[in-house]
Amino acid sequence: MTYDLVALVDGRPSSEDVLAGLSAAGNDLGVRAVSGGAVVQLCNADDLPLVSIELPLLIQVPGEVERMLGTTVGVVDTPAWWVEIRATSQDGARELAEQYANTLIKRLGGKVWTSDGIRTPENANEETV
């Protein structure tokens, strides 16, 4: 079963932000683009995907994030950038996805939604709230 996260970041992720997230996830991983470049995958030594990261989407409509993720996400100021991250069930994949998401919100501000709760830059390395 996959583990899904959505990084709701305050600024548009630049190439440097994406590279910082990939580097934080680990230098020993392979990286490949799929779906015409719309998705980047982090792969293990056997070239099996561990984490898939979709291109950021701009959310401009107030209340749209809450409508899609539910009220537990809290108020999300718009505009916000929605970065969907999906980890496979492989060992360590969930942690890689969380490292990537945490790097984005530490650099750009925002919060991370998971089915387990919400994470902000202040509690990024703790259990979700």
C-alpha positions in Angstrom: 0.0 0.0 0.0 1.3 3.5 -0.8 1.8 6.3 1.7 0.7 9.7 0.4 1.8 13.2 1.4 1.0 16.6 0.1 3.4 19.4 0.7 1.5 22.6 0.8 4.2 25.2 0.3 4.0 29.0 0.4 6.3 29.6 -2.5 6.8 28.0 -5.9 9.5 25.4 -5.6 12.6 26.3 -7.6 15.0 23.9 -9.2 17.3 24.5 -6.2 14.5 23.6 -3.8 13.7 20.4 -5.7 17.4 19.4 -5.8 17.7 20.1 -2.1 14.8 17.8 -1.4 16.2 15.1 -3.6 19.7 15.5 -1.9 18.1 15.3 1.6 16.4 12.1 0.6 19.7 10.5 -0.1 22.6 10.7 -2.5 22.7 6.9 -3.1 19.3 6.9 -4.9 18.7 6.9 -8.6 16.5 9.6 -10.1 14.3 9.3 -13.2 11.5 11.3 -14.8 8.4 9.5 -16.0 5.0 10.5 -17.4 6.7 13.0 -19.8 8.6 14.6 -17.0 5.5 15.3 -14.9 6.7 12.9 -12.2 10.2 12.3 -10.7 10.9 9.0 -9.1 13.6 8.2 -6.5 14.8 4.6 -7.1 16.8 2.1 -5.1 19.9 0.2 -6.3 17.7 -2.3 -8.2 16.1 0.7 -10.1 12.7 0.1 -8.3 10.8 3.2 -7.5 10.6 4.2 -3.8 9.1 7.6 -4.0 7.2 9.5 -6.8 7.0 13.3 -6.8 4.6 15.1 -9.0 5.1 18.6 -10.5 3.8 21.4 -8.2 0.3 22.7 -8.8 -0.7 26.2 -8.0 -3.8 26.4 -5.8 -5.4 29.9 -6.0 -9.0 29.4 -4.8 -9.5 30.0 -1.1 -10.9 26.9 0.6 -9.9 24.5 -2.2 -7.2 22.7 -0.2 -9.6 22.3 2.7 -12.3 20.9 0.3 -9.9 18.4 -1.1 -8.1 17.3 2.0 -10.7 17.9 4.7 -10.9 20.4 7.5 -8.2 18.7 9.5 -5.6 20.4 7.3 -6.7 23.7 8.8 -6.7 27.0 6.9 -4.3 27.2 4.0 -3.6 30.6 2.7 -3.7 30.9 -1.1 -1.9 31.0 -3.3 -0.2 27.8 -2.3 1.7 25.2 -4.2 0.5 21.6 -3.9 3.3 19.0 -4.3 2.0 15.4 -4.2 4.5 12.8 -3.0 3.8 9.1 -2.9 5.9 6.4 -1.2 5.8 2.8 -2.1 5.6 0.0 0.5 9.3 -0.7 0.1 11.4 -0.4 3.3 12.5 3.2 3.9 10.3 4.7 1.2 8.0 6.5 3.7 11.0 8.1 5.4 12.4 9.3 2.1 9.1 10.9 1.2 8.9 12.6 4.5 12.5 13.9 4.2 11.7 15.4 0.8 8.5 17.0 2.0 10.1 18.4 5.2 12.9 19.9 3.2 10.4 21.8 1.0 8.5 23.2 3.9 11.6 24.2 5.8 12.9 26.1 2.7 9.6 27.6 1.6 7.2 27.5 4.5 3.9 25.7 4.6 2.8 22.4 5.9 2.7 18.7 5.0 -0.6 16.8 5.0 -0.5 13.0 5.5 -3.3 10.6 6.4 -1.6 10.6 9.9 -1.9 14.4 10.5 -0.3 17.8 9.7 3.3 18.8 9.9 4.7 22.3 9.9 8.3 23.5 9.7 8.3 23.8 13.5 7.5 20.1 14.0 8.8 18.6 10.8 11.0 16.1 12.6 8.4 15.1 15.1 5.4 12.8 14.9 2.5 14.4 13.0 0.0 16.5 15.0 
